[in-house]
């Protein structure tokens, strides 16, 4: 029998459609020089294989993230290729994967998937409940290797 948790939205009567998802973010976390090196290698491998938008390096905590990280933004069309590859090749790093559905707080908590250690989402109150749609995603990579 289904038992709602504190993060489950049982009050929503109508399921959300897949068209609600505008894009996805994978946050690649690292801690210390050895993990940063693994994150650098992973970033290079991603850029060679996938049409994504690689975000800036954050060597200090930003937003709701409890560790240094960088973000990989990608379209729903890239999900089926990128996410399974990342599952197999994340080099032991922790990854937060979430949709961008216009609900930042829920996207980082209720709608999130973790690979590796589940980290705390900090400053959760700073994430808005709702926001305007993201602008269209423009990849900054030029894939040349098959996944």
C-alpha positions as CSV (number, residue, x, y, z in Angstrom):
1,X,0.0,0.0,0.0
2,X,1.3,3.5,-0.9
3,X,2.1,5.6,2.1
4,X,2.9,9.3,1.4
5,X,6.2,10.7,2.8
6,X,6.8,14.2,4.0
7,X,8.0,15.1,0.4
8,X,5.1,13.4,-1.4
9,X,2.5,15.7,-2.9
10,X,-0.7,13.8,-2.4
11,X,-2.9,16.9,-2.8
12,X,-2.3,17.0,-6.5
13,X,-5.2,15.3,-8.2
14,X,-4.0,15.6,-11.8
15,X,-0.6,14.1,-12.8
16,X,1.8,16.4,-14.5
17,X,2.6,15.7,-18.2
18,X,6.0,15.1,-19.6
19,X,5.8,18.3,-21.5
20,X,6.2,20.1,-18.1
21,X,9.9,19.2,-18.2
22,X,11.7,21.9,-20.2
23,X,15.2,20.5,-19.6
24,X,17.3,18.6,-17.1
25,X,20.3,19.4,-14.9
26,X,22.9,17.0,-13.7
27,X,25.0,18.5,-10.9
28,X,28.4,16.8,-10.7
29,X,29.8,17.1,-7.1
30,X,33.4,16.8,-6.1
31,X,35.3,17.2,-2.8
32,X,39.1,17.7,-2.8
33,X,41.8,17.6,-5.5
34,X,41.4,13.9,-6.3
35,X,37.6,14.1,-6.9
36,X,38.1,17.4,-8.8
37,X,40.4,15.7,-11.1
38,X,37.8,12.9,-11.7
39,X,35.2,15.6,-12.3
40,X,37.5,17.3,-14.9
41,X,38.0,14.0,-16.7
42,X,34.3,13.3,-16.6
43,X,33.5,16.8,-18.0
44,X,35.9,16.2,-20.9
45,X,34.3,12.8,-21.6
46,X,30.8,14.3,-21.5
47,X,31.8,17.1,-23.9
48,X,33.2,14.6,-26.4
49,X,30.0,12.5,-26.4
50,X,26.9,14.6,-25.8
51,X,25.2,17.8,-26.9
52,X,24.9,19.5,-23.6
53,X,25.4,22.9,-21.9
54,X,28.4,22.6,-19.5
55,X,28.1,25.1,-16.7
56,X,30.8,27.0,-14.8
57,X,32.9,25.4,-12.1
58,X,31.8,26.2,-8.6
59,X,34.7,25.5,-6.2
60,X,32.7,27.0,-3.4
61,X,29.1,26.3,-2.3
62,X,26.5,28.0,-4.4
63,X,22.7,27.9,-4.2
64,X,21.2,24.8,-2.6
65,X,24.3,22.7,-3.2
66,X,26.2,21.2,-0.2
67,X,29.5,20.6,-2.1
68,X,31.5,22.2,-4.9
69,X,30.1,21.2,-8.3
70,X,29.4,22.0,-11.9
71,X,26.2,21.7,-13.8
72,X,25.4,19.8,-17.1
73,X,22.1,21.0,-18.7
74,X,20.5,18.9,-21.4
75,X,17.3,18.5,-23.3
76,X,14.7,15.8,-22.7
77,X,15.7,14.4,-26.1
78,X,19.3,13.8,-24.8
79,X,18.1,12.1,-21.6
80,X,17.9,8.5,-22.9
81,X,21.5,8.6,-24.1
82,X,23.1,10.7,-21.5
83,X,21.7,9.5,-18.2
84,X,22.4,5.8,-18.7
85,X,26.0,6.7,-19.8
86,X,26.4,8.9,-16.7
87,X,25.2,6.0,-14.5
88,X,28.0,3.8,-15.8
89,X,30.7,6.4,-16.0
90,X,30.3,8.9,-13.2
91,X,33.8,7.9,-11.8
92,X,32.4,7.4,-8.3
93,X,31.2,11.0,-8.0
94,X,27.9,12.1,-6.5
95,X,25.4,13.4,-9.1
96,X,22.1,15.1,-8.5
97,X,19.8,14.7,-11.5
98,X,16.6,16.8,-11.7
99,X,14.1,18.1,-14.2
100,X,13.4,21.7,-14.8
101,X,9.6,21.9,-14.6
102,X,9.2,25.5,-13.4
103,X,9.1,24.2,-9.8
104,X,12.7,24.6,-8.5
105,X,12.1,23.5,-4.9
106,X,10.2,20.4,-5.9
107,X,12.6,19.7,-8.8
108,X,15.6,19.6,-6.4
109,X,13.7,17.5,-3.8
110,X,10.6,15.5,-4.8
111,X,11.5,15.1,-8.5
112,X,15.3,14.5,-8.0
113,X,17.3,11.3,-8.6
114,X,20.7,10.8,-6.9
115,X,23.6,8.8,-8.1
116,X,26.0,7.9,-5.3
117,X,25.7,9.6,-1.9
118,X,22.5,11.6,-1.4
119,X,23.6,15.1,-0.2
120,X,21.6,17.6,1.8
121,X,19.9,20.4,-0.2
122,X,20.8,23.5,1.7
123,X,19.1,26.9,1.8
124,X,16.0,25.1,0.5
125,X,13.8,28.2,1.5
126,X,15.7,30.2,-1.1
127,X,14.5,28.0,-4.0
128,X,11.2,29.4,-5.3
129,X,8.1,27.2,-5.5
130,X,7.5,28.4,-9.0
131,X,9.4,30.3,-11.7
132,X,9.1,31.2,-15.3
133,X,10.2,28.7,-18.0
134,X,13.9,28.5,-18.7
135,X,15.1,30.0,-22.0
136,X,15.8,27.4,-24.8
137,X,18.9,25.4,-24.1
138,X,21.9,26.1,-26.4
139,X,24.6,23.4,-26.1
140,X,28.2,24.5,-25.9
141,X,29.8,21.1,-26.8
142,X,30.7,19.5,-30.1
143,X,30.3,15.8,-29.7
144,X,32.7,13.7,-31.8
145,X,32.7,10.3,-30.0
146,X,29.8,7.9,-29.8
147,X,28.7,7.1,-26.3
